């Protein structure tokens, strides 16, 4: 594995920085996550994701499996990562991966882009300077970065019980940010003071479009059952099998279509 990641000095003020196990585990996840999409044994692993297990992480980081579970629980609680457990492993998604791993560009591409951006900025500066100053001085206006949009998407998906690996997080964040950036973060001349509700609407539309095709009753039952299984596996990964059995209280009979969910 080659390449590098960025760590800003602001990490020193990170809420988990003084928790050695959490800090080391998170940095290990950053270093281990894919910098480009790939497939491994039929599993699609996106950029910023890694397919692993509690046992492997324990060996790689050098702490116990119980300590790894606690670290992952803390990181997920502050939306640093999203976890999806499965019977044969665990998928971990770093929510703000692009903040730590810049996409590689050649020096010529970087210089050309900087010059183009500088030229565009100079052309627009005189006409928009006054409005921009007023906009920036308005403390009630919150303009997010694309990384902040990605993190908020992961938080919303997690609150809805949706695994981020099944959702185009980075693509939606880019489209959402580009759309409102091009509009100056205004709608019909009115500034957007809270962008999170708008993002929530975008996610709802995205989910609506994804589920627009009709399901048969059998397909619906199968999907709902698999969602329950995934939720069970995630809980089992974080809190152990006894806790998962107590919370979900359901049986899975191998090679049997009759599943009981209490």
C-alpha positions as CSV (number, residue, x, y, z in Angstrom):
1,X,0.0,0.0,0.0
2,X,1.4,3.4,-1.0
3,X,0.4,7.0,-0.9
4,X,-0.2,9.4,2.0
5,X,-3.0,11.0,4.1
6,X,-3.4,14.5,5.4
7,X,-3.6,15.2,9.1
8,X,-4.3,18.8,10.0
9,X,-3.1,20.3,13.3
10,X,-6.7,20.8,14.3
11,X,-6.6,17.1,15.1
12,X,-5.0,18.2,18.4
13,X,-8.4,19.7,19.4
14,X,-10.3,16.6,18.3
15,X,-12.6,15.3,21.0
16,X,-11.1,11.8,20.9
17,X,-7.4,13.0,20.7
18,X,-6.7,12.2,24.4
19,X,-8.2,8.7,24.1
20,X,-5.1,6.8,22.8
21,X,-7.0,3.7,21.7
22,X,-9.6,5.7,19.7
23,X,-7.0,8.0,18.2
24,X,-4.7,5.1,17.0
25,X,-7.7,3.1,15.7
26,X,-9.0,6.0,13.7
27,X,-5.6,6.8,12.2
28,X,-5.3,3.1,11.3
29,X,-8.7,3.2,9.6
30,X,-7.6,6.3,7.6
31,X,-4.4,4.6,6.5
32,X,-6.2,1.3,5.7
33,X,-9.2,2.7,3.8
34,X,-9.3,2.4,0.0
35,X,-8.1,5.5,-1.9
36,X,-10.0,4.2,-5.0
37,X,-12.9,1.8,-5.5
38,X,-12.1,-1.8,-5.9
39,X,-13.7,-5.2,-5.7
40,X,-12.5,-8.0,-3.4
41,X,-14.1,-11.5,-3.5
42,X,-17.2,-10.2,-5.1
43,X,-17.6,-7.3,-2.5
44,X,-17.6,-3.7,-3.8
45,X,-15.4,-1.6,-1.6
46,X,-15.7,2.2,-2.3
47,X,-13.2,5.0,-1.8
48,X,-12.9,5.7,1.9
49,X,-14.1,2.2,2.9
50,X,-12.4,-1.0,4.2
51,X,-13.6,-4.5,4.5
52,X,-12.2,-6.1,7.7
53,X,-13.2,-7.8,11.0
54,X,-12.9,-7.1,14.7
55,X,-10.3,-9.8,15.0
56,X,-8.1,-8.4,12.2
57,X,-8.4,-4.8,13.6
58,X,-7.4,-6.1,17.0
59,X,-4.2,-7.7,15.6
60,X,-3.4,-4.8,13.4
61,X,-3.9,-2.1,16.1
62,X,-2.5,-4.1,18.9
63,X,-5.4,-3.9,21.4
64,X,-8.1,-6.4,22.5
65,X,-11.3,-7.1,20.5
66,X,-13.3,-5.5,23.3
67,X,-11.3,-2.3,23.1
68,X,-11.7,-2.3,19.3
69,X,-15.5,-2.5,19.7
70,X,-15.5,0.4,22.2
71,X,-13.3,2.5,19.8
72,X,-15.6,1.8,16.9
73,X,-18.7,2.6,19.0
74,X,-17.2,6.0,20.0
75,X,-16.1,6.9,16.4
76,X,-19.6,6.0,15.1
77,X,-21.3,8.0,17.8
78,X,-19.6,11.2,16.5
79,X,-20.2,10.3,12.8
80,X,-16.5,9.8,12.1
81,X,-17.4,6.4,10.6
82,X,-20.3,4.3,9.6
83,X,-20.3,0.5,10.2
84,X,-22.2,-2.3,8.5
85,X,-21.7,-5.7,9.9
86,X,-22.1,-8.9,8.0
87,X,-21.7,-12.6,8.8
88,X,-18.3,-12.7,6.9
89,X,-16.8,-9.4,7.9
90,X,-17.4,-5.7,8.6
91,X,-17.6,-2.8,6.2
92,X,-16.3,0.5,7.7
93,X,-16.8,3.8,5.9
94,X,-14.8,6.9,6.8
95,X,-17.3,9.7,6.5
96,X,-15.0,12.6,5.7
97,X,-12.3,10.6,3.8
98,X,-11.6,13.3,1.3
99,X,-10.5,15.6,4.1
100,X,-7.7,13.2,4.9
101,X,-6.8,11.8,1.5
102,X,-6.5,14.3,-1.4
103,X,-7.1,12.9,-4.9
104,X,-3.8,12.8,-6.7
105,X,-3.1,15.4,-9.4
106,X,0.0,16.2,-11.4
107,X,1.8,19.5,-10.7
108,X,0.8,20.8,-14.0
109,X,-2.9,20.1,-13.4
110,X,-2.7,21.8,-10.0
111,X,-1.0,24.9,-11.4
112,X,-3.5,25.1,-14.3
113,X,-6.5,24.8,-12.0
114,X,-5.1,27.4,-9.6
115,X,-4.5,29.9,-12.5
116,X,-8.0,29.3,-13.9
117,X,-9.6,29.7,-10.5
118,X,-7.6,32.9,-9.9
119,X,-8.6,34.3,-13.2
120,X,-12.3,33.6,-12.6
121,X,-12.1,35.0,-9.1
122,X,-10.5,38.3,-10.4
123,X,-13.2,38.6,-13.1
124,X,-16.0,38.3,-10.5
125,X,-14.4,40.1,-7.6
126,X,-15.4,43.7,-8.5
127,X,-19.0,42.9,-9.3
128,X,-19.6,40.7,-6.2
129,X,-17.2,42.1,-3.6
130,X,-19.9,44.1,-1.7
131,X,-22.4,41.3,-1.6
132,X,-19.8,38.8,-0.6
133,X,-18.6,40.9,2.3
134,X,-22.2,41.4,3.5
135,X,-22.8,37.6,3.2
136,X,-19.6,36.6,5.0
137,X,-20.2,39.2,7.8
138,X,-23.7,37.7,8.5
139,X,-22.9,35.4,11.4
140,X,-26.3,33.6,10.9
141,X,-25.3,32.3,7.5
142,X,-23.6,28.9,7.6
143,X,-21.9,27.8,4.3
144,X,-20.7,24.2,4.6
145,X,-17.7,22.6,2.9
146,X,-18.3,19.5,0.8
147,X,-16.7,17.4,3.6
148,X,-19.2,18.8,6.1
149,X,-22.0,17.9,3.7
150,X,-20.6,14.3,3.5
151,X,-20.5,14.0,7.2
152,X,-24.1,15.3,7.6
153,X,-25.3,12.7,5.0
154,X,-23.6,9.9,6.9
155,X,-25.3,11.2,10.1
156,X,-28.7,11.4,8.4
157,X,-28.4,7.9,6.9
158,X,-27.3,6.5,10.3
159,X,-30.3,8.1,12.0
160,X,-32.5,6.4,9.4
161,X,-30.8,3.0,9.8
162,X,-29.4,3.1,6.3
163,X,-25.9,1.8,5.5
164,X,-23.8,4.4,3.7
165,X,-22.2,1.8,1.4
166,X,-25.5,1.4,-0.3
167,X,-25.8,5.2,-0.9
168,X,-23.9,7.5,-3.2
169,X,-22.6,9.7,-0.3
170,X,-19.8,11.5,-2.1
171,X,-21.7,12.0,-5.4
172,X,-24.8,13.4,-3.6
173,X,-22.6,15.7,-1.4
174,X,-20.9,17.0,-4.6
175,X,-24.1,17.6,-6.4
176,X,-25.8,19.3,-3.4
177,X,-22.8,21.5,-2.7
178,X,-22.3,22.5,-6.3
179,X,-26.0,23.3,-6.7
180,X,-26.3,25.7,-3.9
181,X,-22.8,27.1,-4.4
182,X,-23.8,28.1,-7.9
183,X,-26.8,29.9,-6.4
184,X,-24.8,31.7,-3.8
185,X,-26.5,29.7,-1.1
186,X,-29.8,31.6,-1.9
187,X,-33.3,30.5,-2.9
188,X,-35.4,33.2,-4.7
189,X,-33.1,35.9,-3.4
190,X,-33.3,34.6,0.2
191,X,-30.2,33.4,1.9
192,X,-30.1,29.8,3.3
193,X,-29.5,30.1,7.0
194,X,-29.8,26.4,7.7
195,X,-28.6,24.0,4.9
196,X,-29.2,20.8,6.8
197,X,-33.0,20.6,6.2
198,X,-32.4,21.2,2.5
199,X,-29.9,18.3,2.5
200,X,-32.5,16.1,4.3
201,X,-34.9,16.8,1.5
202,X,-32.3,15.9,-1.1
203,X,-31.7,12.5,0.6
204,X,-35.5,11.8,0.8
205,X,-35.8,12.5,-2.9
206,X,-32.8,10.3,-3.6
207,X,-34.3,7.4,-1.6
208,X,-37.6,8.0,-3.3
209,X,-36.0,7.7,-6.7
210,X,-34.1,4.6,-5.7
211,X,-37.3,2.8,-4.5
212,X,-39.5,4.0,-7.3
213,X,-39.7,0.5,-8.8
214,X,-42.6,-1.6,-7.4
215,X,-41.8,-4.5,-5.1
216,X,-43.7,-7.7,-4.8
217,X,-44.9,-8.7,-1.3
218,X,-42.3,-11.4,-1.3
219,X,-39.5,-9.0,-2.3
220,X,-40.6,-6.6,0.3
221,X,-40.6,-9.2,3.1
222,X,-37.2,-10.4,2.0
223,X,-35.8,-6.9,1.9
224,X,-37.2,-6.1,5.4
225,X,-35.8,-9.3,6.8
226,X,-32.3,-8.6,5.4
227,X,-32.4,-5.1,6.8
228,X,-33.2,-6.6,10.2
229,X,-30.3,-9.1,9.8
230,X,-27.9,-6.3,8.9
231,X,-29.0,-4.3,11.9
232,X,-28.5,-7.4,14.1
233,X,-25.0,-8.0,12.7
234,X,-24.0,-4.4,13.3
235,X,-25.3,-4.5,16.9
236,X,-23.5,-7.8,17.4
237,X,-20.2,-6.4,16.0
238,X,-20.4,-3.5,18.4
239,X,-22.0,-4.9,21.5
240,X,-21.6,-8.7,21.3
241,X,-24.0,-11.6,20.5
242,X,-25.8,-11.7,23.8
243,X,-26.8,-8.0,23.6
244,X,-27.9,-8.4,19.9
245,X,-30.0,-11.5,20.8
246,X,-31.7,-9.6,23.6
247,X,-32.4,-6.5,21.5
248,X,-33.7,-8.2,18.3
249,X,-34.9,-11.5,19.6
250,X,-35.2,-13.3,16.3
251,X,-34.2,-16.7,14.8
252,X,-32.7,-17.3,11.5
253,X,-33.1,-20.9,10.3
254,X,-30.6,-21.9,7.6
255,X,-32.0,-22.9,4.2
256,X,-35.5,-22.1,5.4
257,X,-37.7,-19.3,4.0
258,X,-39.7,-19.1,7.2
259,X,-38.0,-16.5,9.5
260,X,-39.4,-15.6,12.8
261,X,-39.0,-12.0,14.1
262,X,-40.4,-11.4,17.6
